[in-house]
């Protein structure tokens, strides 16, 4: 086998691995996330000096690539934190695209790309998941109260963003 063929196969295997990793969804992570793992019992709301929600850099003017895993869940307030409830005891901390997200702290309403979500509203969109553990990402802990960091972090995308109202 020539060096050129080996490089081609190596590149192909890397691309397949990236594709399969990007398609990971929450149900596939279910076994690795335990109910209420890492959640501190009810205490006072998050510290005022930290953010109320997390964002990532997003430039809506560019035709940017976004992760394509399905993000879904219901927005709830848990221990003073605005999080996603995926059902069956699975929770995640949402991370929103900064340039298209607005937060109404008084009414607990997050508006993403012009669509508003309140407590009890469900979201379905694209995005990506990241598992969080105590030593996983200290930068997140500097930005938001640590007890608001659930075992999974959901990066909210903007493709095909849908809302299902609370009943």
C-alpha contacts under 8 A as a table, 3 or more apart, distances in Angstrom:
res1	aa1	res2	aa2	distance
1	X	5	X	6.42
1	X	6	X	6.97
2	X	5	X	5.33
2	X	6	X	6.43
3	X	6	X	5.07
3	X	7	X	6.22
4	X	7	X	5.21
4	X	8	X	6.24
5	X	8	X	4.99
5	X	9	X	6.17
6	X	9	X	5.21
6	X	10	X	6.07
7	X	10	X	4.99
7	X	11	X	6.11
8	X	11	X	5.19
8	X	12	X	6.13
9	X	12	X	4.98
9	X	13	X	6.13
10	X	13	X	5.23
10	X	14	X	6.31
11	X	14	X	5.13
11	X	15	X	6.24
12	X	15	X	5.15
12	X	16	X	6.19
13	X	16	X	5.11
13	X	17	X	6.13
14	X	17	X	5.11
14	X	18	X	6.23
15	X	18	X	5.11
15	X	19	X	6.13
16	X	19	X	5.06
16	X	20	X	6.15
17	X	20	X	5.24
17	X	21	X	6.07
18	X	21	X	5.11
18	X	22	X	6.09
19	X	22	X	5.25
19	X	23	X	6.43
20	X	23	X	5.25
20	X	24	X	6.82
21	X	24	X	5.55
22	X	67	X	6.25
22	X	68	X	6.51
22	X	69	X	6.25
22	X	128	X	7.11
23	X	68	X	6.39
23	X	69	X	4.94
24	X	28	X	6.55
24	X	29	X	7.76
24	X	69	X	5.99
24	X	128	X	7.87
24	X	129	X	7.68
25	X	28	X	5.57
25	X	29	X	6.83
25	X	69	X	5.60
25	X	70	X	6.10
25	X	71	X	7.61
25	X	128	X	7.86
25	X	129	X	7.35
26	X	29	X	5.03
26	X	30	X	6.25
26	X	70	X	7.99
26	X	71	X	7.81
26	X	129	X	7.39
27	X	30	X	5.01
28	X	31	X	7.28
29	X	32	X	5.46
29	X	33	X	6.47
30	X	33	X	5.32
30	X	34	X	7.53
30	X	90	X	7.58
31	X	34	X	7.17
33	X	37	X	7.09
33	X	90	X	7.16
33	X	151	X	6.34
33	X	152	X	7.54
34	X	37	X	5.30
34	X	89	X	7.76
34	X	90	X	7.33
34	X	151	X	7.95
35	X	88	X	7.84
35	X	89	X	4.82
35	X	90	X	5.86
35	X	91	X	7.95
36	X	39	X	5.38
36	X	89	X	6.75
36	X	90	X	7.34
36	X	91	X	7.52
36	X	150	X	7.83
36	X	151	X	7.91
37	X	150	X	7.48
37	X	151	X	6.22
38	X	133	X	7.80
38	X	134	X	7.93
38	X	147	X	7.75
38	X	150	X	6.85
38	X	151	X	6.68
39	X	147	X	5.99
39	X	148	X	7.83
39	X	149	X	7.90
39	X	150	X	6.79
40	X	147	X	5.75
41	X	79	X	7.53
42	X	79	X	5.23
43	X	79	X	6.78
44	X	79	X	7.70
44	X	80	X	7.29
45	X	79	X	6.71
45	X	80	X	4.58
45	X	81	X	7.40
46	X	50	X	7.44
46	X	52	X	7.67
46	X	80	X	6.25
46	X	81	X	7.08
46	X	144	X	7.88
46	X	145	X	5.62
46	X	148	X	7.79
47	X	50	X	5.75
47	X	145	X	6.50
48	X	51	X	7.48
50	X	142	X	7.61
50	X	143	X	5.73
50	X	144	X	5.11
50	X	145	X	6.42
51	X	54	X	6.87
51	X	143	X	5.91
51	X	144	X	5.23
51	X	145	X	7.82
52	X	81	X	7.58
52	X	82	X	7.71
52	X	105	X	7.91
52	X	144	X	6.79
53	X	82	X	7.22
53	X	94	X	7.64
53	X	95	X	7.12
53	X	96	X	7.90
53	X	144	X	6.95
54	X	94	X	6.96
54	X	95	X	4.77
54	X	96	X	6.23
54	X	143	X	7.27
54	X	144	X	7.10
55	X	95	X	4.91
55	X	96	X	4.47
55	X	97	X	5.52
55	X	98	X	5.11
56	X	95	X	6.56
56	X	96	X	6.13
56	X	97	X	5.24
56	X	98	X	5.65
57	X	97	X	6.19
57	X	98	X	5.62
57	X	99	X	7.31
58	X	97	X	5.21
58	X	98	X	5.77
58	X	99	X	5.84
58	X	100	X	7.84
59	X	62	X	5.84
59	X	64	X	7.45
59	X	99	X	6.51
60	X	63	X	7.37
60	X	64	X	7.59
60	X	99	X	6.96
60	X	100	X	7.32
66	X	126	X	7.71
66	X	127	X	6.65
66	X	157	X	6.62
67	X	126	X	6.59
67	X	127	X	4.79
67	X	128	X	5.46
67	X	157	X	7.31
68	X	126	X	4.98
68	X	127	X	5.34
68	X	128	X	6.72
69	X	126	X	5.49
69	X	127	X	5.29
69	X	128	X	5.34
69	X	129	X	7.69
70	X	124	X	7.12
70	X	125	X	5.99
70	X	126	X	4.86
70	X	127	X	6.28
70	X	128	X	7.44
71	X	123	X	7.47
71	X	124	X	5.62
71	X	125	X	5.23
71	X	126	X	5.43
71	X	127	X	5.83
71	X	128	X	7.08
71	X	154	X	7.09
71	X	156	X	6.90
72	X	86	X	6.75
72	X	122	X	7.07
72	X	123	X	5.27
72	X	124	X	4.42
72	X	125	X	6.57
73	X	84	X	5.49
73	X	85	X	5.29
73	X	86	X	4.47
73	X	87	X	7.41
73	X	122	X	5.39
73	X	123	X	5.66
73	X	124	X	7.04
74	X	84	X	5.36
74	X	85	X	5.09
74	X	86	X	6.54
74	X	119	X	7.67
74	X	120	X	5.79
74	X	121	X	5.50
74	X	122	X	4.05
74	X	123	X	6.33
75	X	82	X	6.75
75	X	83	X	5.66
75	X	84	X	4.68
75	X	85	X	6.25
75	X	117	X	7.57
75	X	118	X	6.82
75	X	119	X	5.22
75	X	120	X	5.51
75	X	121	X	5.78
75	X	122	X	6.21
75	X	123	X	7.75
76	X	81	X	7.96
76	X	82	X	5.84
76	X	83	X	5.58
76	X	84	X	6.17
76	X	85	X	6.58
76	X	119	X	5.13
76	X	120	X	5.97
77	X	80	X	5.75
77	X	81	X	5.23
77	X	82	X	4.73
77	X	83	X	6.26
77	X	119	X	6.96
78	X	81	X	5.11
78	X	82	X	6.59
78	X	83	X	6.85
79	X	148	X	7.75
80	X	148	X	7.96
81	X	148	X	5.43
82	X	93	X	7.67
82	X	108	X	7.78
82	X	148	X	7.83
83	X	91	X	7.03
83	X	92	X	6.08
83	X	93	X	5.07
83	X	94	X	6.07
83	X	148	X	7.70
84	X	91	X	5.63
84	X	92	X	5.26
84	X	93	X	6.28
84	X	94	X	6.50
85	X	89	X	7.54
85	X	90	X	6.21
85	X	91	X	4.70
85	X	92	X	6.75
86	X	89	X	7.32
86	X	90	X	5.30
86	X	91	X	5.77
86	X	92	X	7.65
87	X	90	X	5.62
87	X	91	X	7.57
91	X	150	X	6.13
91	X	151	X	7.13
91	X	152	X	6.83
92	X	149	X	7.47
92	X	150	X	5.00
92	X	151	X	6.38
92	X	152	X	4.62
92	X	153	X	5.14
92	X	154	X	6.03
93	X	148	X	6.86
93	X	149	X	5.69
93	X	150	X	5.44
93	X	152	X	6.45
93	X	153	X	4.78
93	X	154	X	5.94
94	X	153	X	5.95
94	X	154	X	4.68
94	X	155	X	5.97
94	X	156	X	6.58
95	X	153	X	7.07
95	X	154	X	5.94
95	X	155	X	4.78
95	X	156	X	5.95
96	X	101	X	6.61
96	X	112	X	7.66
96	X	155	X	6.32
96	X	156	X	5.29
96	X	157	X	7.52
97	X	100	X	6.02
97	X	101	X	6.14
97	X	112	X	7.72
97	X	156	X	6.79
97	X	157	X	7.00
98	X	101	X	5.44
100	X	111	X	7.85
100	X	112	X	5.63
100	X	113	X	4.86
100	X	114	X	7.53
101	X	110	X	6.96
101	X	111	X	5.47
101	X	112	X	4.54
101	X	113	X	6.35
102	X	110	X	5.82
102	X	111	X	5.09
102	X	112	X	6.71
103	X	108	X	7.37
103	X	109	X	6.03
103	X	110	X	4.67
103	X	111	X	6.41
104	X	107	X	5.73
104	X	108	X	5.64
104	X	109	X	5.04
104	X	110	X	6.24
105	X	108	X	4.97
105	X	109	X	6.81
107	X	118	X	7.72
108	X	118	X	5.98
108	X	119	X	6.67
109	X	116	X	6.45
109	X	117	X	5.51
109	X	118	X	4.42
109	X	119	X	7.14
110	X	116	X	5.66
110	X	117	X	5.29
110	X	118	X	6.49
111	X	114	X	5.82
111	X	115	X	5.25
111	X	116	X	4.04
111	X	117	X	6.06
112	X	115	X	5.28
112	X	116	X	6.37
112	X	117	X	7.93
112	X	158	X	7.72
113	X	158	X	6.95
115	X	163	X	7.63
117	X	121	X	5.70
117	X	122	X	7.54
117	X	123	X	7.74
117	X	163	X	7.22
118	X	121	X	5.50
119	X	166	X	7.97
120	X	165	X	7.17
120	X	166	X	4.92
121	X	163	X	6.87
121	X	164	X	5.87
121	X	165	X	4.70
121	X	166	X	4.83
122	X	163	X	5.69
122	X	164	X	4.91
122	X	165	X	6.29
122	X	166	X	7.09
123	X	161	X	7.35
123	X	162	X	5.79
123	X	163	X	4.87
123	X	164	X	6.39
124	X	160	X	7.95
124	X	161	X	6.04
124	X	162	X	5.15
124	X	163	X	6.51
125	X	156	X	7.07
125	X	157	X	6.19
125	X	158	X	6.63
125	X	159	X	6.29
125	X	160	X	5.74
125	X	161	X	4.57
125	X	162	X	6.25
126	X	156	X	6.58
126	X	157	X	4.91
126	X	158	X	6.68
126	X	159	X	5.93
126	X	160	X	7.19
126	X	161	X	7.37
127	X	154	X	7.08
127	X	155	X	5.22
127	X	156	X	4.89
127	X	157	X	4.49
127	X	158	X	7.92
128	X	154	X	5.85
128	X	155	X	5.03
128	X	156	X	7.04
128	X	157	X	7.89
129	X	152	X	6.63
129	X	153	X	5.57
129	X	154	X	4.73
129	X	155	X	6.14
130	X	152	X	5.71
130	X	153	X	5.02
130	X	154	X	6.66
131	X	151	X	5.88
131	X	152	X	4.48
131	X	153	X	6.12
132	X	136	X	5.63
132	X	137	X	7.33
132	X	149	X	7.43
132	X	150	X	6.88
132	X	151	X	4.87
132	X	152	X	5.33
132	X	153	X	6.49
133	X	136	X	4.92
133	X	137	X	7.72
133	X	151	X	6.34
134	X	137	X	7.70
135	X	138	X	6.81
137	X	140	X	5.77
137	X	141	X	7.11
138	X	141	X	5.01
138	X	142	X	6.46
139	X	142	X	5.15
139	X	143	X	6.61
140	X	143	X	5.18
140	X	144	X	6.30
140	X	146	X	7.95
141	X	144	X	5.51
141	X	145	X	6.25
141	X	146	X	5.22
141	X	149	X	7.79
142	X	145	X	7.57
144	X	148	X	6.90
144	X	149	X	7.78
145	X	148	X	5.55
145	X	149	X	7.36
146	X	149	X	5.42
147	X	150	X	7.43
149	X	152	X	7.75
149	X	153	X	7.48
150	X	153	X	6.72
157	X	161	X	7.54
158	X	161	X	5.48
